[in-house]
Amino acid sequence: MTDIFSAIQRTAIRIKDAIDTKDIGYSQQENSSGETQLQLDIKCDMIIEEEFSNVASIHTIASEEKEKELMLHKEGRYFIAYDPLDGSSLIDVNLSVGSIFGIYENGFGAQNMVASCYVVFGPRVEMVFAHNKAKLHLLQGTEFEFVKEIRLNEKGKLNAPGGTQQNWKPYHKELVDSFFAEVYRLRYSGGMVPDLHQILLKGGGLFSYPGTSDKPDGKLRKLFEVFPFAFIFKTAGGEAIDGKKDLMELDFAHIHDTSPCFFGSKYEMQRVKEVYANN
């Protein structure tokens, strides 16, 4: 898996350069969700495909920006699902964005996940890679250097509630408000990567993106976003559920399948389970 780790590092350096220098305007194309793509989305997707095409151990890739998966090497064993630039709509206001990679062996699916990674492009470029442990790396010049292992506390202090509030179920709003009553601090940028990164590095908290009246099956995609972060949070000593069930126990129907999702420390997850068990 060292070759994949190295390829992701190369993509991160190239994407950083693209963010710094490339056109951030909209293209004439739409992605698999019908969203108009930024020029930068397309560029980042191409960068990752180019780098992965040179890694013989990668059998198939699936991108959040592409409708279908793409086989690269018939003899490869790894399947990688990735979101090239999560939160790309934040680029024009200069907020942090990221890339997410789910690494699966012998086929897609949570049960086949063997590693996960994300990169944060902010004031600094940082990468978290989870295999046996969740490890933080920092870009120093042209190389990523190991910083530390990430471990969550039993209880956090941050609350990052996703989705439009008017579309929440009443019991979900009560849950979110209850954490604020415990003096949790609101941290929500509109980017999954920077918000979850903050919870991980600050020791814990809750990120929630529930099923809503307009998106009852959630908005975030299992293969590209939900499973990769579930793997990282569990590796770091936290939990990841859909409200009731462990996210890593879920199946998927197609590569762009979505799910409600909650990530956090054990205390927050227990509270979520108690509320959702009765609803």
Sequence and secondary structure as in RCSB ss.txt:
>XXXX:A:sequence
MTDIFSAIQRTAIRIKDAIDTKDIGYSQQENSSGETQLQLDIKCDMIIEEEFSNVASIHTIASEEKEKELMLHKE
GRYFIAYDPLDGSSLIDVNLSVGSIFGIYENGFGAQNMVASCYVVFGPRVEMVFAHNKAKLHLLQGTEFEFVKEI
RLNEKGKLNAPGGTQQNWKPYHKELVDSFFAEVYRLRYSGGMVPDLHQILLKGGGLFSYPGTSDKPDGKLRKLFE
VFPFAFIFKTAGGEAIDGKKDLMELDFAHIHDTSPCFFGSKYEMQRVKEVYANN
>XXXX:A:secstr
 HHHHHHHHHHHHHHHHHHHHS  SEEEEE TTS EEEHHHHHHHHHHHHHHTT TTEEEEEETTSSS EE  TT
  EEEEEEEEETGGGGGGT  EEEEEEEEESSSSGGGEEEEEEEEESSSEEEEEESSSEEEEEEETTEEEEEEE 
   SS  EEEE S GGGS HHHHHHHHHHHHTT EE   S HHHHHHHHHHTT EEEEE   SS TT SSBIIII
IHHHHHHHHHTT EEESSSSBGGG   SSTT B  EEEE HHHHHHHHHHHHT 
